[in-house]
Structures are given as structure tokens and as C-alpha cells.
Amino acid sequence: MSNKYIMFVDDSVSMQKIVESVLVEDYEVLCASGAEEALSAMDRRVPDLFLLDIEMPDVDGYELAQIIRGRRDGKQVPIVFLSSMNSE
């Protein structure tokens, strides 16, 4: 297992399981169900990469990315957006 750490934030448990199953052989993966859980986990350890769902209740992926970028420890962490939306 690599020591690279990815945080996947998605309110769908089924998507969390799918993404984690694909990445877990090569990366340490933490799945969070929303912004509050992700930011709390980030207080303990900053990931090497964020994978963010775009559509989530309360705080969407774009808003969460802004919060992450507003933190000193989140300015340089790459962020990739994932979506199950089927239109642009």
C-alpha cells in the first residue's frame, strides 16, 4: 500500500464503496459523507488529494472546495470533482 492519502467526499455510501474499492489497493482512502466530516478529518490529517462529489446536501462540492482553499493547510492540495450528473 502506498502512503498517499486520498479523501473522497460523497453523501452516497454506495459511491463511497465503489470508489474506495477501486483505490484501496494503491492508496490510503478515507470516505467522508459531507463537509463537516471531511473538515474534521482534515484537522487530523491533510490528504494528498481530495475527490469531491459536486451535488451534496448542505454544502456542495464547489463550496467545500472554497472552504478547503481558504484554509492554510488546503491551499496546495489537488481537488478533483466527481459527478454522476449526466448533463453539462
C-alpha distances in whole Angstrom, upper triangle without the diagonal:
4,7,9,10,13,16,17,21,23,26,25,23,23,22,19,18,18,16,13,13,13,10,8,6,5,6,7,11,14,17,20,24,26,27,27,24,22,24,24,20,21,23,20,18,18,15,15,16,18,19,22,25,28,30,30,33,34,32,31,28,30,31,28,27,30,30,26,28,31,28,28,24,24,26,23,21,20,22,21,24,24,27,28,31,33,36,36
4,5,8,11,14,16,20,23,26,25,24,24,22,19,19,19,16,14,15,14,10,9,8,6,5,7,10,14,17,20,23,25,25,26,23,21,23,23,19,19,21,19,16,16,13,11,13,16,17,21,24,27,29,29,32,33,30,29,26,28,29,26,25,28,27,24,25,28,26,25,21,21,23,20,17,17,19,19,22,22,26,28,31,33,35,34
4,6,10,13,16,19,22,25,25,24,25,23,20,20,20,18,15,17,16,12,11,11,9,7,7,10,13,16,19,23,24,24,24,22,19,20,20,17,16,18,16,12,13,10,9,12,15,17,20,23,26,29,28,31,31,29,28,25,27,28,24,23,26,25,21,23,25,23,22,18,18,21,18,15,16,18,19,22,23,26,28,31,34,35,35
4,7,10,13,16,20,23,23,22,23,20,18,19,19,15,14,16,14,11,11,11,8,5,6,9,11,14,17,20,21,21,22,20,17,18,19,15,14,17,15,12,11,8,6,8,11,13,17,20,23,26,25,28,29,26,25,22,23,25,21,20,23,22,18,20,23,20,20,16,16,18,15,12,13,14,15,18,19,23,25,28,30,32,31
4,7,10,13,16,19,20,19,20,18,15,16,17,14,12,14,14,10,10,12,10,6,5,6,8,11,13,17,18,17,19,16,13,15,15,12,11,14,12,9,8,5,5,7,9,11,14,17,20,23,22,25,25,23,22,19,21,22,18,17,20,19,16,18,20,18,18,15,14,16,14,11,12,13,14,16,17,21,23,26,29,30,30
4,6,10,13,16,17,16,17,15,12,14,14,11,9,13,12,9,9,12,10,7,6,5,6,9,11,14,15,15,17,14,11,13,15,11,11,14,14,11,9,5,6,5,6,7,11,14,17,19,19,21,22,20,18,15,18,19,15,15,18,17,14,16,19,18,18,15,13,16,14,10,10,10,11,13,14,17,19,22,25,27,26
4,6,10,13,14,14,16,13,10,13,14,11,10,13,13,11,11,15,13,10,9,6,5,6,7,11,11,11,13,11,8,10,12,9,9,13,12,10,9,6,8,6,5,6,8,11,14,16,15,18,19,16,15,13,15,16,13,12,16,15,12,15,17,16,17,14,12,15,14,11,11,10,10,12,12,15,18,21,24,25,25
4,6,10,11,11,12,10,7,10,11,8,8,12,12,10,12,15,14,12,11,7,6,5,6,9,10,11,13,11,8,12,13,11,12,15,15,14,12,10,11,9,6,5,6,8,12,13,13,15,17,15,13,11,14,15,12,12,16,15,13,16,19,18,20,17,15,17,17,13,12,10,10,10,9,12,14,17,20,22,22
4,7,9,10,12,10,8,12,13,10,11,15,15,14,15,19,18,15,14,11,8,6,5,6,6,7,10,9,7,10,12,11,12,15,16,15,14,12,14,11,8,6,5,6,9,10,9,12,13,11,10,8,12,12,9,11,14,14,12,15,18,17,20,17,15,17,18,14,14,11,11,10,9,11,13,16,19,21,21
4,5,7,9,7,7,10,11,10,11,14,15,15,16,20,20,18,17,13,11,7,6,5,6,9,12,11,10,13,15,14,15,18,19,18,17,15,17,14,11,9,7,5,8,8,7,10,12,11,9,9,12,13,11,13,16,16,15,18,20,20,23,21,18,21,21,18,17,14,12,10,9,9,11,13,17,19,19
4,6,9,8,8,11,13,13,14,16,18,18,19,23,23,21,19,15,13,9,8,4,6,10,11,11,11,14,16,15,17,20,21,20,20,19,21,18,14,12,10,8,10,9,6,8,10,11,10,11,14,15,13,15,18,17,18,21,22,22,25,24,21,24,24,21,20,17,16,14,12,12,12,14,18,20,21
4,5,5,6,9,10,11,12,14,16,17,18,21,22,20,19,16,14,10,10,7,10,13,15,14,14,18,19,18,20,23,23,23,22,20,22,19,16,13,12,9,12,10,9,11,14,14,13,13,17,18,16,18,21,21,21,24,25,26,28,26,24,26,26,23,22,19,17,15,12,11,11,14,17,19,21
4,5,5,6,9,10,10,12,14,15,16,19,21,19,18,14,12,9,9,8,11,15,16,14,14,18,18,17,20,22,22,22,22,20,22,19,17,14,14,12,15,14,12,14,17,17,16,16,20,20,18,20,24,23,22,25,27,27,29,27,25,27,27,24,23,20,19,17,14,14,14,17,20,22,24
4,5,5,6,9,10,11,13,14,15,18,20,19,18,15,14,11,12,11,14,18,19,17,17,21,22,20,22,25,25,24,24,22,23,20,18,15,15,13,16,15,14,16,19,19,18,18,21,22,21,22,26,25,24,27,29,29,32,29,27,29,29,25,24,21,19,17,14,14,12,16,18,21,23
4,5,5,6,8,10,11,12,14,17,18,17,17,13,13,10,11,10,13,16,18,16,16,19,21,19,20,24,24,22,22,19,20,17,15,12,11,10,13,13,12,15,18,18,16,15,18,20,18,19,23,23,22,24,27,27,29,27,24,26,26,22,20,17,15,13,10,10,10,13,16,19,20
4,6,5,6,8,10,11,11,15,16,14,13,10,9,6,8,8,11,14,16,14,13,17,18,16,17,21,20,19,19,16,18,15,13,11,11,10,14,14,13,16,18,17,16,15,18,20,17,18,22,21,20,23,25,25,27,24,22,24,24,20,19,17,15,14,12,12,13,16,19,22,23
4,6,5,6,9,10,10,13,15,14,14,11,11,8,11,12,15,18,20,17,16,20,20,18,20,23,22,21,21,18,20,18,16,14,14,14,17,17,17,19,22,21,20,18,22,23,21,22,26,25,23,26,29,28,30,27,25,28,27,23,22,20,18,17,14,15,15,18,21,24,25
4,6,5,6,9,10,13,14,14,15,12,13,11,13,14,17,20,22,19,18,22,23,20,22,25,25,23,22,19,20,17,16,13,14,13,17,17,17,20,23,22,20,18,22,24,22,22,26,26,24,27,29,29,31,28,25,28,27,23,21,19,16,16,13,13,13,17,18,22,23
4,5,5,6,8,11,12,11,12,9,10,9,12,13,15,18,20,18,16,19,21,18,19,23,22,20,19,16,16,14,12,10,11,11,15,16,16,20,22,20,18,16,19,21,19,19,23,23,21,23,26,26,27,24,22,24,23,19,17,15,13,13,10,12,13,16,18,21,22
4,5,5,6,9,10,9,9,6,8,8,11,13,16,18,20,17,15,19,19,16,18,21,20,18,18,15,15,14,13,11,13,14,17,19,18,21,23,22,20,18,21,23,20,20,24,24,21,24,27,26,27,24,22,24,23,19,18,17,15,15,14,15,16,20,22,25,26
4,6,6,8,10,10,11,9,11,11,15,16,19,22,23,20,19,23,23,20,21,25,23,21,21,18,18,17,16,14,16,17,20,21,21,24,26,25,24,21,25,26,24,24,28,27,25,27,30,29,31,27,25,28,26,22,21,20,18,18,16,17,17,21,23,26,27
4,6,7,9,9,11,10,13,13,16,18,20,22,24,22,20,23,24,21,22,25,24,22,21,17,17,15,15,13,16,16,20,21,22,25,27,26,23,21,24,26,23,23,27,27,25,27,30,29,30,27,25,27,25,21,19,18,16,16,14,16,17,20,21,24,25
4,6,6,6,8,7,10,11,15,17,19,21,23,20,18,21,22,19,19,22,21,18,18,14,13,12,13,11,15,16,19,21,21,25,27,25,23,20,23,25,22,21,25,25,22,24,27,26,27,24,22,24,22,18,16,16,14,16,14,17,18,22,23,26,26
4,5,5,6,6,9,11,15,18,20,22,23,20,18,21,21,18,19,22,20,18,18,14,14,14,15,14,17,18,22,24,23,26,28,26,25,22,25,27,23,23,27,26,23,26,28,27,28,24,23,25,23,19,19,18,17,19,17,20,21,24,26,29,30
4,6,8,9,13,15,19,21,24,25,27,23,22,24,25,21,22,25,23,20,20,17,16,16,17,17,20,21,25,27,27,30,31,30,28,25,28,30,27,26,30,29,26,28,31,30,30,26,25,27,25,21,20,21,19,21,20,23,23,27,29,31,32
4,7,9,13,15,19,22,24,25,26,23,21,23,24,20,20,23,21,18,18,14,13,13,15,15,19,21,24,27,27,30,31,29,27,24,27,28,25,24,28,28,24,26,29,27,27,24,23,24,22,19,18,18,17,20,19,22,24,27,28,31,31
4,6,10,12,16,19,21,21,23,20,17,20,20,17,17,20,18,15,14,11,10,10,12,13,16,19,22,24,24,27,28,26,25,22,24,25,22,21,25,24,21,23,26,24,24,20,19,21,19,16,15,16,16,18,18,21,23,26,28,30,30
4,7,10,13,17,19,19,20,17,15,17,17,14,14,17,15,12,12,9,10,11,12,13,16,18,22,24,23,26,27,25,24,21,24,25,21,21,24,23,20,22,24,22,23,19,18,21,19,16,16,16,16,19,18,21,23,27,29,31,31
4,6,10,13,15,16,17,14,12,15,15,12,13,16,14,12,12,9,10,10,10,10,13,15,19,20,19,22,23,21,20,18,21,22,18,18,22,21,18,20,23,21,22,19,17,20,19,15,15,14,14,16,16,18,20,23,26,28,28
4,7,10,12,13,14,10,9,12,12,9,10,13,12,10,11,9,11,11,10,10,12,14,17,19,17,19,20,18,18,16,19,20,16,17,20,18,16,19,21,19,21,17,16,19,19,15,15,15,15,16,16,18,20,23,26,28,28
4,7,9,11,12,9,8,12,12,10,12,15,14,13,13,11,14,12,10,9,10,11,15,16,14,16,17,16,16,14,17,18,15,16,19,18,16,19,21,20,22,19,17,20,20,17,16,15,14,14,14,15,17,20,23,25,26
4,6,8,9,6,5,9,10,8,10,13,13,13,13,12,15,13,11,10,10,11,14,14,12,13,14,13,13,12,16,15,12,14,17,15,14,18,19,18,21,18,16,20,20,17,17,15,15,14,14,15,17,20,23,25,25
4,7,8,7,8,11,12,11,13,16,16,17,17,16,18,16,13,12,10,10,12,12,9,10,11,11,11,11,15,15,12,15,17,16,16,19,20,20,23,21,19,22,23,19,19,16,16,15,14,15,16,18,22,24,24
4,6,6,6,9,10,11,12,15,16,16,16,15,18,16,12,12,9,9,11,10,7,8,8,7,8,9,12,11,9,12,14,13,13,16,17,17,20,19,17,19,21,18,18,15,15,14,14,14,16,18,22,23,23
4,6,5,6,8,10,10,12,14,15,14,14,17,15,12,12,10,11,12,12,9,9,8,6,8,8,11,9,6,9,11,9,10,13,14,14,17,16,14,16,18,16,16,14,15,14,15,16,18,20,23,24,24
4,5,5,6,9,10,11,13,14,14,15,19,17,14,15,13,14,15,15,12,11,10,9,11,12,14,12,9,13,14,11,11,15,15,14,17,16,15,18,20,18,19,17,18,18,19,20,22,23,27,28,27
4,6,5,6,9,10,11,12,13,14,17,16,13,14,13,14,16,16,13,13,12,11,13,13,16,14,11,14,16,13,13,16,17,16,18,16,15,19,20,17,19,17,18,17,18,19,21,23,27,28,28
4,5,5,6,9,10,10,10,10,13,12,10,11,10,12,14,15,13,14,13,11,12,11,14,13,9,11,13,11,10,13,14,13,16,13,12,15,17,14,15,13,15,15,16,18,20,22,26,27,26
4,5,5,6,9,10,9,11,14,14,11,13,12,15,16,17,15,15,14,12,13,12,14,12,9,11,12,9,8,12,12,10,13,11,10,14,15,13,15,14,16,17,18,20,23,24,28,29,28
4,5,5,7,9,10,12,16,16,14,16,15,17,19,20,17,17,16,14,16,16,18,16,12,14,16,12,11,15,15,13,15,13,13,17,18,16,18,17,19,20,21,23,25,27,31,32,31
4,5,5,6,8,9,13,13,12,14,14,17,19,20,18,19,18,16,17,16,18,17,13,15,17,14,12,15,16,14,15,12,12,16,17,14,16,16,18,19,20,22,24,27,30,32,31
4,5,5,5,7,11,11,10,13,14,17,19,20,18,20,18,16,17,15,17,16,12,13,14,12,9,12,13,10,12,9,9,13,13,11,14,14,16,17,19,22,25,27,30,31,30
4,6,7,10,14,15,14,17,17,20,22,23,21,22,20,18,19,18,20,18,14,15,16,13,11,14,14,10,11,9,10,14,15,14,17,17,20,21,23,25,28,30,34,34,33
4,7,10,13,15,15,18,18,21,24,25,23,24,22,20,22,20,22,21,17,18,19,16,14,17,17,14,14,11,13,16,17,15,18,18,21,22,24,27,29,31,35,36,35
4,6,10,12,12,15,17,20,22,24,22,24,23,21,21,19,21,20,17,17,18,16,13,15,16,13,13,10,11,14,14,12,15,16,18,20,22,25,28,30,33,34,33
4,7,9,9,13,15,18,20,22,21,23,22,19,20,17,18,18,14,14,16,14,10,12,14,11,11,7,7,11,10,8,11,12,15,17,19,23,26,28,31,32,31
4,5,7,10,12,16,18,21,20,22,22,19,19,16,18,18,14,13,16,15,11,13,15,13,13,10,9,12,10,7,9,10,12,15,17,20,23,25,28,29,28
4,7,10,13,17,19,22,22,25,25,21,21,17,18,19,16,14,17,16,13,14,17,15,14,11,10,12,9,6,7,9,11,15,17,20,23,25,28,29,28
4,7,10,13,16,19,19,22,22,19,17,14,15,17,14,12,15,15,11,13,16,15,15,12,10,12,10,6,5,6,8,11,13,16,20,22,24,25,24
4,6,10,12,15,15,18,18,15,14,10,12,13,10,9,12,12,10,11,15,14,15,13,10,12,11,7,6,5,6,8,10,14,17,19,22,23,22
4,7,10,13,13,16,17,15,13,9,11,13,11,10,14,14,12,14,17,17,19,16,13,15,14,11,9,6,5,6,7,10,13,15,18,20,19
4,6,9,9,13,14,11,9,6,8,10,8,8,12,12,11,13,16,16,19,17,14,15,15,12,11,7,6,5,6,8,12,13,17,18,17
4,6,7,11,13,10,8,5,9,11,10,10,14,15,14,16,19,19,22,21,17,19,19,16,14,11,9,6,5,6,8,10,14,15,15
4,6,10,12,9,6,4,6,9,9,10,12,14,14,16,18,20,23,22,18,19,20,17,15,11,10,6,6,6,9,9,12,13,12
4,7,10,8,5,6,9,10,11,12,15,16,17,18,20,22,25,24,21,22,23,21,19,15,14,10,9,7,9,9,12,13,13
4,7,6,5,7,10,10,10,12,15,15,16,18,20,21,24,23,20,22,23,21,20,16,15,12,11,10,11,12,16,17,17
4,6,6,10,12,11,11,15,16,16,17,20,21,22,25,25,22,24,26,23,23,19,19,16,15,14,15,15,18,19,20
4,7,10,12,10,10,14,14,13,16,18,18,19,23,23,20,22,25,23,23,19,19,17,17,16,18,18,22,22,22
4,7,8,6,6,10,10,10,12,15,15,16,20,20,17,19,21,19,19,16,16,14,15,15,17,17,21,21,20
4,6,5,6,9,10,11,12,14,15,17,21,20,17,18,20,18,17,14,13,11,12,11,14,13,17,17,17
4,5,5,6,9,10,10,12,14,16,19,18,14,16,17,15,14,10,10,7,9,10,13,13,17,17,16
4,5,5,6,9,10,11,12,15,18,18,14,15,16,15,13,10,10,8,11,12,15,14,18,17,15
4,5,5,6,9,10,11,13,16,17,14,14,17,15,15,12,13,12,14,15,18,17,21,20,18
4,5,5,6,9,10,11,14,14,11,13,15,13,13,10,12,11,13,14,18,18,22,22,20
4,5,5,6,8,10,13,13,9,10,12,10,10,7,9,9,12,14,18,18,21,21,19
4,5,5,6,9,12,13,10,10,12,12,12,10,13,13,16,17,21,21,24,23,21
4,5,5,7,10,11,9,10,13,12,14,12,15,15,17,19,22,23,26,26,24
4,5,5,8,8,5,7,10,9,10,9,12,13,16,19,22,23,26,26,24
4,5,7,8,5,5,8,8,10,10,13,14,18,20,24,24,27,27,24
4,7,9,7,7,11,12,14,13,17,17,21,23,26,27,30,29,27
4,5,5,6,10,11,13,14,17,18,22,24,28,28,32,31,29
4,6,6,9,10,14,15,19,21,24,27,30,31,34,34,32
4,6,8,8,12,13,17,19,22,25,29,30,33,33,31
4,6,5,9,10,13,15,19,22,25,26,29,29,27
4,6,9,10,14,16,20,22,26,27,30,29,27
4,6,9,13,16,19,22,26,27,29,29,27
4,6,10,13,16,19,23,24,27,27,25
4,7,10,13,17,20,22,24,24,22
4,7,10,13,17,18,21,21,19
4,7,10,14,15,17,18,16
4,7,10,11,14,15,13
4,7,9,12,13,13
4,5,8,10,10
4,6,9,11
4,6,8
4,7
4
